Amino acid sequence: MRRVCLTLPTNRACSDTLRAVAEEAAYGARRFGVEVHLLVLDSSEAPVLAGHRETVDGLPPAPGVVVHHLDETEQRAFLREVIARSDVAAPDRVLDLMLPSRVSYGACTNRAFLIAEALGCASVHRRDSDSRYQSLPRSDSERLDGGGSEPVFPIHHELTSLGRRAADVAGLVSRSRLDPAYADRPVALVGGSFVGEMSVDVEEIRRLDPAVYHDVVGLSVPDGYPEIWRRNLIAESFRGAGTTPFTSDLTTLTRVGPTRVDMCNIGFTREVYGRVPLPPATDTIGSDYFLIHLVHDARLPGVLHNRHIINFHTGERRSDAGFLAYQRRLAKFLLSTPYFDAVYGGMAAAGDELLDADGQVRASAVAGFVRDSTRLDRVENAERLDVVDRSFRKLGGRYAGAADVLAAERERLLDEARADMEEFALLIDAWGPLTRSTKSVKGITW
């Protein structure tokens, strides 16, 4: 039986989301006859963790669904055995990259990838704890009878298409915009976006000063765009699919544009994540989007759908501590942008050369582009921090306080932005041995 991994990484209270994702797992198993491994990777503090354990224990049994709820101690035990069996160089450093003490959006998903490999899964489907599903009246749904409403689960499209030859998927989607040259390649990614609040919480900046918003968000836009395009990109950044609610399915077979999907609403085949991990950068929002770019630049087929997930902001980031942590993560994201833009440019130019003779991603080529990016002059990033500093001081209030903190950390932030790419290259080199060693891991309680 085909196995798939539906994963929810979390470090915050999210019992409602846990129950909703469990419903999605049950739907996937029931509708597609697969074995769904619901993997909750929990980095929450003890009281929240205990509440999550109670929620997981109370989930109704569902045929074809296997639930794994792992805290960081259990995750670390798994990683230690995998790393020991892999014989990679610098095992302690690799462990730190896989389970750092600071927040890392890429590292938590990398752990899901390795565990999915150990479980023998063909794909990983990721959701986020600060999101929920849209719904449709059941009378309008083809899936269940009865009144009320029914959640609109993205896993429906993910399990329909992932891993299948694009030519075989063409008849299952609403439309195809894929170059026929890629029709024999398997669908490597299926994803949708989000509706609701922005994925990056910068709306307050826009309300306070639109000009400052233009300057700060503009740092995320690659150089070289004409000003009119640049303004449009800034206006559309981090807004996902807007606010239009779901009414009916629309699916497109295509090379999925990285800005059209979100990591809270995505599925990858193991042929992608089994070859290249996500950047393990700490305190850096957006660091987990790398594989979307890789799939696009390698000209691998994907399916874009409109079962968009509802994004919302938790109260934690409104607190003083949460606000400051978020501004630091935003600053690091803006500092990572030139490095990633250089990598994406190299991958886009390489195109088909990113794949080997068997159509598999060449991890060594990706690692080479990542290493090349570390040669960038830090002058541009120093200027980026200057823009953030001026902008935040102009906003005043808590933003001026954040500017003081970022100024005190200036050299460390600049060093970390480059070091993050060096460590990403190291992890890519180690990834093959790590994924292979998962097959022999024993003694882990799943």
Phi, psi and omega in degrees: 000137178295132178251140176225157182243117173258113190243145177228098172282143179206152170226021183217164178296128184203044184300323179298318179294320177304313181294322180293317180293326175297323175296321178296319178300316180297320178299314181299316180295317183291316187283327188245358177065031178254166173263114183262120176264107178276111187248111177256114178259109194249115176251020184286159173294161190308312182297319179291319178302317180297319177297321178294320178299320178296319178297313180297318179297332182270001179294136178293139177301141180227126180304132178084002180248128176242124185258133176234120178240106188245125172278180185292330177297316180291322177296319181295320179299317177299313182296319180301318181291317178300313182295319180298320182285340183279339183059031178288155175290153177052059184300323179294322178293320179296320177299319178296326179287330180276330181218072182287162180283341179256165182297131176217114181291325179287319184296320181296323179285327175300322177296321177298319180299314182293319179294321176300321176298316180297328181277354180077032182275149180270344184202159175237135182236116188253139173233167180240155184283343179257045179210162177212170186269149167285171180218162177231149171301135183298333179295338179264359185261147177268359191262321183225151176265164175112173181274194180075203181233162183228136179298149177261104188267125177297334183300339178303309181285328180297313182284338176293323193242330188302131176084348180274153178298136184304321180299329180280339179275338186305326180277357183256352184252167181291326182200158177237130175235027182269135174303128180304339180297339183253014187294333182273356179276148180284151175291120186260340185214137169229128184204161172229187182245214181220159169238164180105217185289155183300148179290329173248127191277079180238012182297324179297323178298317179298319180292322183288320184198100181303327180292318177296320177303315179300318181291316184287307181295330178299338177292343179272352182267129180301151178293158172102352179279141172301153187301322182294321176292321182299317179298319179295319179296320178295318180296327183268347186301136171066015182257359176058229181263015177082228185230000183291124182285159179289135175233328178199161185285140171221116183236142183228124172277122189193178162274110190288123177292134183302334181276358184266351184229164181229151183288353173275000191209064189207151173225138177238150170278157181293340177295344175265297186287344175284348181255322184223132178274180172271156177300132181271019184306139179265152176050045183221105177294151178079359184287351183261014184261005190299317185294334176297317177294319181298314179300315180297311186289332178279001179061040175269138182293152175215170174237126177259129180233173183244023173277067186289141179273150179274120179264139175219159180260132179283160180293337185302320184285351175276344178289164181299314180294317180295322179298312182296317179299321182291321179294326176294318179293325176294316180299318180293326174299314181294329177284333179282340188302313180299323179295311181293323178299322178295318179295314181298322177298317178295318180294319180297321179292325180290320177055239183299337180291350174287348182252147176274187184296338179267006180080014180265148180298133177272100183299325182296325178294318179296315179301324179297317178294323179295316180295320179301324183295334183289352179274357179300144178291137181286354184301316181300318180291327175298320178293326177296318177296327176297318179297315179298317181299310180299318183294313182293323179291327177293325179290327179074190178058224182297332180291324176296322176296320177296323178299320178299316181295315181295325178296319179293333182259009191310304184296320179296319180296318178295318178295318183295322182301319178285317182298326178302321180288322177298319180288329176297316178299318178300317181291324176299317178300324183276346192296318179302306176302323180295312182294323178293325184285344179297334184293338184254007181287131181233161170082005178269130178277112181271000000 
